[in-house]
């Protein structure tokens, strides 16, 4: 990788880690009148949608830097590592990760589409190798 590519890749990794932190912080949002309108206190995990949209995009951008699954999966690995760190090592003893269906939905919504995009990178790399052997 060139210097510019390394800088862009580092930015993608930092952005995915930062998104992981923000998605965890906004996961407990409720429609209870405190921040959002009052609609009976219904959970409103908007960060699940953000994870579902941004993680495949970050993986696609990383695969454009270098067509290798390890490089393309870097943003997903950084995002998962960030979530894992906040699940295991809680800063100051505060409860950041809530133990309910929203956390599981966040993990699935972020990891599943990104994993599918990594599979796309694997398929494209296999096609390029097969075309090179002919």
N, C-alpha and C positions, 0 to 999 in steps of 0.2 A: 504494500500500500504506500502511496505517496503521503507527503506531510499533510496536504489538504484533506485527503481521504481519512487519515487518522484523526484529524481534528473533527471532521463531520461525524465520524463513528463515535468518538468520545462524547460529542454533543448528543447523539442519539441515546447513548447509554445513560448519560446524566439526565436527559429528559424523561426516559422511562423510569428511572429511580424517583425522580421528582413527582412524576404522575402517580406512582405507587403511593407515595406519602400523602398527596392530596386526595387520592381516591379513598384511602383509609380514613382520613380526617372527615370527609364529607359523607362517608357511608352511613352514619347514624341519623342523617337528616329525616325529619318527620314533618308532615303537614299539620303542625300543631299551633301555629300562630306565633311562634317565637321568631323564627327566621323566615319561614314560608307561610303562606296563608293557612288559616285554620280550617281543616277539612276533617276533623275528628281524630287527629293524631295518627293518621295512616303513614306507615313508613314510605319514604320516597328516596330510594337509593339511586340517585342520578349518577353517581360515580360508577355504577355497574355499566351504564350505557357508555360513559366516557371510556372505560377500559375496553369495552367491546369494539369501539371505533378506533381508538388510538393504537392499541397493541398490534393489530394486523398492519396498520399503516407504518408503524415504526419498523416492523420486521421487513416489510416491502422496501422501505428506504434503505435499510441496512443491506439487503440483498443486492441493491443496485450498486453499492460500494464494492462488494466482492461477492461473487456467486458461489459461496460456500455455506453449508448449513450452520456451521459453528459461528460464522460471522453474522449470518441472518438471524440466528437465534439469540444473539447477544442482548438485544433489548428485552426479550422475554426473560432471559436469565437474570438480568439486572432487576427487572420488575419483580420477579419471584423472590429474589434474594432480599429485596427491600421489604416485601410483605413478610417474609420469614423473619427478618430481623425485628420487625415491630411485633410479631406474634410471640417470639421467644424472649427478646430483650426489650422490656418495656421501659422507656425513659422515665425516671422519677417515680416508678411504681404506679403510674396512671394506667387506666384501662383505655387503650386506643382501639384494639381489635375487639369487636363485639362478637360474642359466641352465639350466633344464630344463623338463620338461613341467608342473610345478606352477605356475610363473609364468604360463605360457600359460593353464592351466586357471583360475587366479585371475582373469585378465583376462576370459576368456570368461564365467565364472560370475557375475561382477559386472556386466559391461557388457551382456550379451545380454538378461537379464530386465529390466534398467532401460530399455534401448532399446525393448523391447516396451511397457512402461508409458508411455513418452513417445509412442509411436504411439497408444496409447489416448487420451492427452490431445489429440493432433492430431485424432483421429476425433471426440471429444466436442466440441471447439471447432468443427469443421466442421459438426456437427449443430446446435449452438447458433446458428451464423451462418445456416444454411439455414432454421431455424425462425424466426429474426428477420426474414428477407427475405420471408416469406409474409404 
